[in-house]
Amino acid sequence: YSSESVTNQAFWLGFSEMFAGLEWFEGYLERLAHVTKQDVWACAQRYLHPSQRTVGFYRPRKENGHG
């Protein structure tokens, strides 16, 4: 939904022109549609190793007896 408004469309056109070009922007949805579950799985297996992950926990601060 980020490209529904004219302003956001202009942003994405300019942004894509900085690193790739108009052709990249125009073909983005078609290329995205060709990505399969197997493609995502293969990429995850290649790059997302358990030994390289960082796990963090957010804990609320106790202020005034709340939290």
C-alpha positions, 0 to 999 in steps of 0.5 A: 500500500505504500505506493497508492498515493501520488506522493509515495509513487513519486518517492519510489520512482525517485528511490529506485532511480538512485540505485537501479533505474525506472526499469527496476521499478516497473518490473518489481511486482512481476519479479516479486510474483515469481518468488516461490516458497522454495526460493525463500526457504533456500535463502533462509537456509543459506543466510539465517544460521542459528549461530549468527542470530542475536536474540533480545528481550524487551522488558518494561521499566517499572515506574511508579509501581506500574509496568 
